[in-house]
Amino acid sequence: MNKLHLKEVKLEELNSTMDTIYAVTGAFLVGGGVIILT
């Protein structure tokens, strides 16, 4: 049971990390687009 729970926690951490990466990438893309337009 403990190993299964640990796996679920690691998956949640991975998902939140991916969300952060996507958010940062999106921010860079939007920022780059604004710089290119101005």
PDB file of N, CA, C and O in Angstrom, chain B, residues numbered from 101:
ATOM      1  N   MET B 101       0.840  -1.209   0.000  1.00  0.00           N
ATOM      2  CA  MET B 101       0.000   0.000   0.000  1.00  0.00           C
ATOM      3  C   MET B 101       0.872   1.254   0.000  1.00  0.00           C
ATOM      4  O   MET B 101       0.601   2.209  -0.728  1.00  0.00           O
ATOM      5  N   ASN B 102       1.919   1.243   0.822  1.00  0.00           N
ATOM      6  CA  ASN B 102       2.779   2.418   0.917  1.00  0.00           C
ATOM      7  C   ASN B 102       3.458   2.720  -0.412  1.00  0.00           C
ATOM      8  O   ASN B 102       3.547   3.877  -0.822  1.00  0.00           O
ATOM      9  N   LYS B 103       3.941   1.667  -1.088  1.00  0.00           N
ATOM     10  CA  LYS B 103       4.609   1.879  -2.379  1.00  0.00           C
ATOM     11  C   LYS B 103       3.646   2.469  -3.402  1.00  0.00           C
ATOM     12  O   LYS B 103       4.014   3.353  -4.175  1.00  0.00           O
ATOM     13  N   LEU B 104       2.415   1.978  -3.400  1.00  0.00           N
ATOM     14  CA  LEU B 104       1.407   2.484  -4.338  1.00  0.00           C
ATOM     15  C   LEU B 104       1.122   3.952  -4.046  1.00  0.00           C
ATOM     16  O   LEU B 104       1.030   4.768  -4.963  1.00  0.00           O
ATOM     17  N   HIS B 105       0.985   4.283  -2.771  1.00  0.00           N
ATOM     18  CA  HIS B 105       0.717   5.674  -2.379  1.00  0.00           C
ATOM     19  C   HIS B 105       1.886   6.559  -2.799  1.00  0.00           C
ATOM     20  O   HIS B 105       1.682   7.669  -3.290  1.00  0.00           O
ATOM     21  N   LEU B 106       3.108   6.071  -2.607  1.00  0.00           N
ATOM     22  CA  LEU B 106       4.306   6.832  -2.969  1.00  0.00           C
ATOM     23  C   LEU B 106       4.316   7.098  -4.469  1.00  0.00           C
ATOM     24  O   LEU B 106       4.674   8.191  -4.908  1.00  0.00           O
ATOM     25  N   LYS B 107       3.924   6.095  -5.256  1.00  0.00           N
ATOM     26  CA  LYS B 107       3.864   6.264  -6.716  1.00  0.00           C
ATOM     27  C   LYS B 107       2.861   7.349  -7.090  1.00  0.00           C
ATOM     28  O   LYS B 107       3.126   8.175  -7.963  1.00  0.00           O
ATOM     29  N   GLU B 108       1.705   7.343  -6.424  1.00  0.00           N
ATOM     30  CA  GLU B 108       0.677   8.354  -6.711  1.00  0.00           C
ATOM     31  C   GLU B 108       1.197   9.749  -6.388  1.00  0.00           C
ATOM     32  O   GLU B 108       0.956  10.693  -7.141  1.00  0.00           O
ATOM     33  N   VAL B 109       1.905   9.884  -5.277  1.00  0.00           N
ATOM     34  CA  VAL B 109       2.459  11.184  -4.883  1.00  0.00           C
ATOM     35  C   VAL B 109       3.475  11.641  -5.921  1.00  0.00           C
ATOM     36  O   VAL B 109       3.480  12.808  -6.313  1.00  0.00           O
ATOM     37  N   LYS B 110       4.341  10.722  -6.374  1.00  0.00           N
ATOM     38  CA  LYS B 110       5.338  11.074  -7.387  1.00  0.00           C
ATOM     39  C   LYS B 110       4.659  11.507  -8.684  1.00  0.00           C
ATOM     40  O   LYS B 110       5.107  12.451  -9.334  1.00  0.00           O
ATOM     41  N   LEU B 111       3.583  10.822  -9.062  1.00  0.00           N
ATOM     42  CA  LEU B 111       2.842  11.196 -10.270  1.00  0.00           C
ATOM     43  C   LEU B 111       2.261  12.594 -10.128  1.00  0.00           C
ATOM     44  O   LEU B 111       2.309  13.388 -11.068  1.00  0.00           O
ATOM     45  N   GLU B 112       1.711  12.898  -8.956  1.00  0.00           N
ATOM     46  CA  GLU B 112       1.148  14.232  -8.724  1.00  0.00           C
ATOM     47  C   GLU B 112       2.242  15.288  -8.818  1.00  0.00           C
ATOM     48  O   GLU B 112       2.025  16.359  -9.386  1.00  0.00           O
ATOM     49  N   GLU B 113       3.424  14.990  -8.261  1.00  0.00           N
ATOM     50  CA  GLU B 113       4.544  15.930  -8.326  1.00  0.00           C
ATOM     51  C   GLU B 113       4.957  16.133  -9.772  1.00  0.00           C
ATOM     52  O   GLU B 113       5.227  17.260 -10.189  1.00  0.00           O
ATOM     53  N   LEU B 114       5.007  15.051 -10.544  1.00  0.00           N
ATOM     54  CA  LEU B 114       5.385  15.141 -11.954  1.00  0.00           C
ATOM     55  C   LEU B 114       4.381  15.998 -12.713  1.00  0.00           C
ATOM     56  O   LEU B 114       4.765  16.848 -13.518  1.00  0.00           O
ATOM     57  N   ASN B 115       3.086  15.773 -12.455  1.00  0.00           N
ATOM     58  CA  ASN B 115       2.049  16.557 -13.133  1.00  0.00           C
ATOM     59  C   ASN B 115       2.161  18.037 -12.811  1.00  0.00           C
ATOM     60  O   ASN B 115       2.041  18.872 -13.708  1.00  0.00           O
ATOM     61  N   SER B 116       2.391  18.381 -11.544  1.00  0.00           N
ATOM     62  CA  SER B 116       2.502  19.791 -11.167  1.00  0.00           C
ATOM     63  C   SER B 116       3.758  20.395 -11.783  1.00  0.00           C
ATOM     64  O   SER B 116       3.768  21.569 -12.154  1.00  0.00           O
ATOM     65  N   THR B 117       4.826  19.588 -11.892  1.00  0.00           N
ATOM     66  CA  THR B 117       6.054  20.078 -12.526  1.00  0.00           C
ATOM     67  C   THR B 117       5.799  20.361 -13.997  1.00  0.00           C
ATOM     68  O   THR B 117       6.239  21.385 -14.520  1.00  0.00           O
ATOM     69  N   MET B 118       5.084  19.451 -14.674  1.00  0.00           N
ATOM     70  CA  MET B 118       4.764  19.662 -16.088  1.00  0.00           C
ATOM     71  C   MET B 118       3.884  20.894 -16.249  1.00  0.00           C
ATOM     72  O   MET B 118       4.078  21.668 -17.186  1.00  0.00           O
ATOM     73  N   ASP B 119       2.924  21.090 -15.355  1.00  0.00           N
ATOM     74  CA  ASP B 119       2.061  22.281 -15.403  1.00  0.00           C
ATOM     75  C   ASP B 119       2.909  23.537 -15.304  1.00  0.00           C
ATOM     76  O   ASP B 119       2.684  24.501 -16.036  1.00  0.00           O
ATOM     77  N   THR B 120       3.890  23.532 -14.399  1.00  0.00           N
ATOM     78  CA  THR B 120       4.771  24.691 -14.221  1.00  0.00           C
ATOM     79  C   THR B 120       5.577  24.927 -15.489  1.00  0.00           C
ATOM     80  O   THR B 120       5.714  26.066 -15.935  1.00  0.00           O
ATOM     81  N   ILE B 121       6.116  23.849 -16.077  1.00  0.00           N
ATOM     82  CA  ILE B 121       6.908  23.972 -17.308  1.00  0.00           C
ATOM     83  C   ILE B 121       6.045  24.552 -18.425  1.00  0.00           C
ATOM     84  O   ILE B 121       6.479  25.452 -19.143  1.00  0.00           O
ATOM     85  N   TYR B 122       4.823  24.038 -18.571  1.00  0.00           N
ATOM     86  CA  TYR B 122       3.924  24.556 -19.615  1.00  0.00           C
ATOM     87  C   TYR B 122       3.605  26.027 -19.376  1.00  0.00           C
ATOM     88  O   TYR B 122       3.565  26.815 -20.320  1.00  0.00           O
ATOM     89  N   ALA B 123       3.376  26.401 -18.111  1.00  0.00           N
ATOM     90  CA  ALA B 123       3.057  27.794 -17.781  1.00  0.00           C
ATOM     91  C   ALA B 123       4.232  28.696 -18.122  1.00  0.00           C
ATOM     92  O   ALA B 123       4.044  29.759 -18.715  1.00  0.00           O
ATOM     93  N   VAL B 124       5.445  28.285 -17.755  1.00  0.00           N
ATOM     94  CA  VAL B 124       6.644  29.090 -18.036  1.00  0.00           C
ATOM     95  C   VAL B 124       6.865  29.184 -19.542  1.00  0.00           C
ATOM     96  O   VAL B 124       7.162  30.260 -20.061  1.00  0.00           O
ATOM     97  N   THR B 125       6.720  28.054 -20.250  1.00  0.00           N
ATOM     98  CA  THR B 125       6.891  28.055 -21.706  1.00  0.00           C
ATOM     99  C   THR B 125       5.875  28.983 -22.352  1.00  0.00           C
ATOM    100  O   THR B 125       6.220  29.762 -23.241  1.00  0.00           O
ATOM    101  N   GLY B 126       4.634  28.903 -21.913  1.00  0.00           N
ATOM    102  CA  GLY B 126       3.585  29.780 -22.438  1.00  0.00           C
ATOM    103  C   GLY B 126       3.912  31.236 -22.187  1.00  0.00           C
ATOM    104  O   GLY B 126       3.717  32.080 -23.063  1.00  0.00           O
ATOM    105  N   ALA B 127       4.410  31.540 -20.991  1.00  0.00           N
ATOM    106  CA  ALA B 127       4.769  32.922 -20.656  1.00  0.00           C
ATOM    107  C   ALA B 127       5.890  33.407 -21.576  1.00  0.00           C
ATOM    108  O   ALA B 127       5.846  34.539 -22.059  1.00  0.00           O
ATOM    109  N   PHE B 128       6.891  32.563 -21.822  1.00  0.00           N
ATOM    110  CA  PHE B 128       7.991  32.938 -22.717  1.00  0.00           C
ATOM    111  C   PHE B 128       7.479  33.166 -24.139  1.00  0.00           C
ATOM    112  O   PHE B 128       7.885  34.122 -24.801  1.00  0.00           O
ATOM    113  N   LEU B 129       6.586  32.288 -24.608  1.00  0.00           N
ATOM    114  CA  LEU B 129       6.044  32.429 -25.964  1.00  0.00           C
ATOM    115  C   LEU B 129       5.252  33.721 -26.096  1.00  0.00           C
ATOM    116  O   LEU B 129       5.396  34.448 -27.079  1.00  0.00           O
ATOM    117  N   VAL B 130       4.411  34.004 -25.095  1.00  0.00           N
ATOM    118  CA  VAL B 130       3.622  35.241 -25.112  1.00  0.00           C
ATOM    119  C   VAL B 130       4.555  36.444 -25.035  1.00  0.00           C
ATOM    120  O   VAL B 130       4.385  37.409 -25.781  1.00  0.00           O
ATOM    121  N   GLY B 131       5.538  36.396 -24.139  1.00  0.00           N
ATOM    122  CA  GLY B 131       6.503  37.486 -24.000  1.00  0.00           C
ATOM    123  C   GLY B 131       7.280  37.696 -25.284  1.00  0.00           C
ATOM    124  O   GLY B 131       7.481  38.835 -25.704  1.00  0.00           O
ATOM    125  N   GLY B 132       7.720  36.613 -25.915  1.00  0.00           N
ATOM    126  CA  GLY B 132       8.445  36.713 -27.180  1.00  0.00           C
ATOM    127  C   GLY B 132       7.576  37.318 -28.260  1.00  0.00           C
ATOM    128  O   GLY B 132       8.045  38.145 -29.042  1.00  0.00           O
ATOM    129  N   GLY B 133       6.300  36.914 -28.316  1.00  0.00           N
ATOM    130  CA  GLY B 133       5.370  37.462 -29.304  1.00  0.00           C
ATOM    131  C   GLY B 133       5.181  38.951 -29.114  1.00  0.00           C
ATOM    132  O   GLY B 133       5.120  39.701 -30.088  1.00  0.00           O
ATOM    133  N   VAL B 134       5.089  39.387 -27.865  1.00  0.00           N
ATOM    134  CA  VAL B 134       4.917  40.816 -27.572  1.00  0.00           C
ATOM    135  C   VAL B 134       6.161  41.584 -28.015  1.00  0.00           C
ATOM    136  O   VAL B 134       6.050  42.664 -28.596  1.00  0.00           O
ATOM    137  N   ILE B 135       7.349  41.031 -27.741  1.00  0.00           N
ATOM    138  CA  ILE B 135       8.607  41.694 -28.122  1.00  0.00           C
ATOM    139  C   ILE B 135       8.700  41.796 -29.646  1.00  0.00           C
ATOM    140  O   ILE B 135       9.111  42.828 -30.177  1.00  0.00           O
ATOM    141  N   ILE B 136       8.319  40.727 -30.345  1.00  0.00           N
ATOM    142  CA  ILE B 136       8.377  40.724 -31.816  1.00  0.00           C
ATOM    143  C   ILE B 136       7.410  41.766 -32.379  1.00  0.00           C
ATOM    144  O   ILE B 136       7.740  42.447 -33.350  1.00  0.00           O
ATOM    145  N   LEU B 137       6.220  41.899 -31.784  1.00  0.00           N
ATOM    146  CA  LEU B 137       5.203  42.830 -32.287  1.00  0.00           C
ATOM    147  C   LEU B 137       5.578  44.290 -32.041  1.00  0.00           C
ATOM    148  O   LEU B 137       5.206  45.164 -32.824  1.00  0.00           O
ATOM    149  N   THR B 138       6.317  44.563 -30.950  1.00  0.00           N
ATOM    150  CA  THR B 138       6.609  45.958 -30.602  1.00  0.00           C
ATOM    151  C   THR B 138       7.942  46.441 -31.136  1.00  0.00           C
ATOM    152  O   THR B 138       8.314  47.594 -30.917  1.00  0.00           O
TER     153      THR B 138
END
